[in-house]
Amino acid sequence: MPEVSSDKQKPASKGSRENRDFRRRSVLWPGKLAVGKHELSCQVWNLSLGGARVRIDLPIQEGTELKLNVAGRGEIDAVVAWSHDGSLGLDFLTGPDPVRHMFEDRLHVLGLDEDA
């Protein structure tokens, strides 16, 4: 299935999905990553119901579980699927329904109101 977003993605690595389950939309939002007791600022570059791409100044190892707080809308449990040149690919661990609920007022604008 082709990607909706036009920004370049790191090729799928072991543990990430080659074929995305949901449409991915470009965004530019402030975010926070909670890794253990640490909270790190990041930028959310794209978002889908199943994951996100974020930019962060510190490398985080693939397989690390964390929480992503997106634009003050709440936290999403996620795992780092890949890490490359300051970008992280996150797979959400919650499933699509909690993500739909977090962005229910913006689903249509984001193009996330339908599955891929």
Phi, psi and omega in degrees: 000131182289152177284145176276320183289143180267352181285153185285134178252150171292138178304149182301136178248175179304130179097345177256167183270126174289315178258117183288145180276339185223155176296143180245128182245139176290134176217171172215090185235148171287148178211174176225140173250125175259114180240106186061234179268002183260144175238124184240137176285146177211174172242132176271119183264329172207162189213142170223179176288347183246353182179186182204160170246129180233154174252137181209149184282340182249140177287143174233131186293141174305142180091352179288128175272141183206180174239134176254123174258116185257117172045038177070017182265358180123178184256148177234126174289135184212168174229143179286115180274324177205158179219128182202124174047048177083003176247146174236138169261123182250134170258125178287141181263357187269342189086169187286333187297314176298327178291317176304316181297318180299326185244025186303329179280351183236003186304314182295316180298320180282348183073023181256013182281351178230150173289164181302000000 
